[in-house]
Amino acid sequence: MQESAIELGEGEIHVWEVDPEGLTAAERLARYAAWLSPDEEARRQRFIFERHRHAFLIARALVRGTLTRYAPVIEPAAWRFSIGAHGRPEIEAAQAAAHGLEGLRFNLSHTDGRAVLALARGEIGVDVEARRRRGNLRGIADHFFAAPEVAALEGLEGEALARRFFDYWTLKEAYIKARGIGISLGLDRFWFEVGAPGAAIRIDFAPDLEDDPASWSFRRFDLGEAHPVALALRRPPAAGLAVRLWSGLPGDPVDDAPATIE
Ligand SMILES: CC(C)(COP(=O)(O)OP(=O)(O)OC[C@H]1O[C@@H](n2cnc3c(N)ncnc32)[C@H](O)[C@@H]1OP(=O)(O)O)[C@@H](O)C(=O)NCCC(=O)NCCS
């Protein structure tokens, strides 16, 4: 475990990602398993398939091992979490207060072949999807997306359709996860405008949603060919945002020069 804490500034999102399927060393898996709380271990044992138990273990290790990088005084096994009304885990308030971590927020996302953890000092949401998992994209969009998004997908086919579809899907998930209230929010009551790569991503809200587009920053990027990712942070775009990305295993030495996401 590294010795000095990683600093997380107000205007930053730190992203940590891992491919669970690439991790098979028994010794390391046993170390991660020892980090689980009794509740987490019980949850792990409820999965029927070993690959789901494995993915669950890696996701927990990613959360616990990464949080310790920001507060090395707390061992990975010692983190305690509370669960919000809609299932969102947070660092337990008493533990956060005892260590001056009140502002530290995180959000986890996992899918086939990837687990991604985002940390920030504000309402943060992350979503990763597997782009190869395709169904009837246009049908799903018609059912769930808002009218401007459905219109923007018209005329797109094949790879272009899949890319734009997953842009919207991941951004919508990241936003509802940042709000911490789940899809009860209504996925068609807010919509995104996604321009060329690198252009600002804009959100708009139905009036009854009572949220302000000017208070949200978004980023999207791919991990390899297969995994689109979106981030949402309640922070005015004008205030600036730096996003850093680390790849690798929980508990490994930290790369001093992480990638930057524009
Ligand atoms: C949590 C939720 C918001 C997203 O779930 P998901 O996309 O299946 O899963 P992700 O891997 O991205 O996120 C799951 C993690 O988010 C966290 N989480 C759980 N509830 C959460 C909430 N209400 N808000 C934010 N994060 C939450 C947990 O850490 C969870 O991991 P865990 O179950 O291993 O502890 C889920 O409640 C949901 O409603 N999903 C809707 C899926 C959908 O139809 N999307 C359409 C998009 S257009």
Ligand as a Chemical Component Dictionary entry (heavy atoms), coordinates in Angstrom:
data_LIG
# 
_chem_comp.id                   LIG 
_chem_comp.type                 NON-POLYMER 
_chem_comp.pdbx_formal_charge   0 
_chem_comp.three_letter_code    LIG 
# 
loop_
_chem_comp_atom.comp_id 
_chem_comp_atom.atom_id 
_chem_comp_atom.alt_atom_id 
_chem_comp_atom.type_symbol 
_chem_comp_atom.charge 
_chem_comp_atom.model_Cartn_x 
_chem_comp_atom.model_Cartn_y 
_chem_comp_atom.model_Cartn_z 
_chem_comp_atom.pdbx_ordinal 
LIG C1  C1  C 0 -27.805 1.836  -9.657  1  
LIG C2  C2  C 0 -28.534 2.082  -10.941 2  
LIG C3  C3  C 0 -28.928 3.526  -11.024 3  
LIG C4  C4  C 0 -27.570 1.738  -12.062 4  
LIG O1  O1  O 0 -27.337 0.382  -12.117 5  
LIG P1  P1  P 0 -26.528 -0.360 -13.244 6  
LIG O2  O2  O 0 -26.384 0.477  -14.463 7  
LIG O3  O3  O 0 -27.147 -1.676 -13.379 8  
LIG O4  O4  O 0 -25.144 -0.621 -12.597 9  
LIG P2  P2  P 0 -23.745 0.141  -12.430 10 
LIG O5  O5  O 0 -22.756 -0.937 -12.488 11 
LIG O6  O6  O 0 -23.526 1.316  -13.306 12 
LIG O7  O7  O 0 -23.843 0.713  -10.942 13 
LIG C5  C5  C 0 -24.034 -0.130 -9.857  14 
LIG C6  C6  C 0 -23.354 0.481  -8.658  15 
LIG O8  O8  O 0 -23.830 1.806  -8.432  16 
LIG C7  C7  C 0 -23.940 2.031  -7.019  17 
LIG N1  N1  N 0 -25.340 2.391  -6.779  18 
LIG C8  C8  C 0 -26.376 1.624  -6.343  19 
LIG N2  N2  N 0 -27.504 2.375  -6.257  20 
LIG C9  C9  C 0 -27.166 3.615  -6.651  21 
LIG C10 C10 C 0 -27.898 4.830  -6.787  22 
LIG N3  N3  N 0 -29.196 4.928  -6.500  23 
LIG N4  N4  N 0 -27.234 5.930  -7.221  24 
LIG C11 C11 C 0 -25.926 5.874  -7.522  25 
LIG N5  N5  N 0 -25.187 4.745  -7.422  26 
LIG C12 C12 C 0 -25.802 3.631  -6.997  27 
LIG C13 C13 C 0 -23.529 0.749  -6.324  28 
LIG O9  O9  O 0 -22.188 0.886  -5.934  29 
LIG C14 C14 C 0 -23.674 -0.294 -7.407  30 
LIG O10 O10 O 0 -22.733 -1.324 -7.319  31 
LIG P3  P3  P 0 -23.015 -2.613 -6.421  32 
LIG O11 O11 O 0 -24.419 -3.022 -6.671  33 
LIG O12 O12 O 0 -22.022 -3.619 -6.895  34 
LIG O13 O13 O 0 -22.790 -2.162 -5.027  35 
LIG C15 C15 C 0 -29.752 1.165  -10.982 36 
LIG O14 O14 O 0 -30.500 1.408  -9.853  37 
LIG C16 C16 C 0 -30.709 1.378  -12.128 38 
LIG O15 O15 O 0 -31.760 1.869  -11.896 39 
LIG N6  N6  N 0 -30.358 1.037  -13.333 40 
LIG C17 C17 C 0 -31.188 1.281  -14.492 41 
LIG C18 C18 C 0 -30.668 0.652  -15.709 42 
LIG C19 C19 C 0 -31.375 1.251  -16.916 43 
LIG O16 O16 O 0 -32.468 0.854  -17.283 44 
LIG N7  N7  N 0 -30.774 2.245  -17.559 45 
LIG C20 C20 C 0 -31.284 2.913  -18.702 46 
LIG C21 C21 C 0 -30.329 4.021  -19.111 47 
LIG S1  S1  S 0 -30.891 4.937  -20.489 48 
# 
loop_
_chem_comp_bond.comp_id 
_chem_comp_bond.atom_id_1 
_chem_comp_bond.atom_id_2 
_chem_comp_bond.value_order 
_chem_comp_bond.pdbx_ordinal 
LIG C1  C2  SING 1  
LIG C2  C3  SING 2  
LIG C2  C4  SING 3  
LIG C2  C15 SING 4  
LIG C4  O1  SING 5  
LIG O1  P1  SING 6  
LIG P1  O2  DOUB 7  
LIG P1  O3  SING 8  
LIG P1  O4  SING 9  
LIG O4  P2  SING 10 
LIG P2  O5  DOUB 11 
LIG P2  O6  SING 12 
LIG P2  O7  SING 13 
LIG O7  C5  SING 14 
LIG C5  C6  SING 15 
LIG C6  O8  SING 16 
LIG C6  C14 SING 17 
LIG O8  C7  SING 18 
LIG C7  N1  SING 19 
LIG C7  C13 SING 20 
LIG N1  C8  SING 21 
LIG N1  C12 SING 22 
LIG C8  N2  DOUB 23 
LIG N2  C9  SING 24 
LIG C9  C10 SING 25 
LIG C9  C12 DOUB 26 
LIG C10 N3  SING 27 
LIG C10 N4  DOUB 28 
LIG N4  C11 SING 29 
LIG C11 N5  DOUB 30 
LIG N5  C12 SING 31 
LIG C13 O9  SING 32 
LIG C13 C14 SING 33 
LIG C14 O10 SING 34 
LIG O10 P3  SING 35 
LIG P3  O11 DOUB 36 
LIG P3  O12 SING 37 
LIG P3  O13 SING 38 
LIG C15 O14 SING 39 
LIG C15 C16 SING 40 
LIG C16 O15 DOUB 41 
LIG C16 N6  SING 42 
LIG N6  C17 SING 43 
LIG C17 C18 SING 44 
LIG C18 C19 SING 45 
LIG C19 O16 DOUB 46 
LIG C19 N7  SING 47 
LIG N7  C20 SING 48 
LIG C20 C21 SING 49 
LIG C21 S1  SING 50 
# 
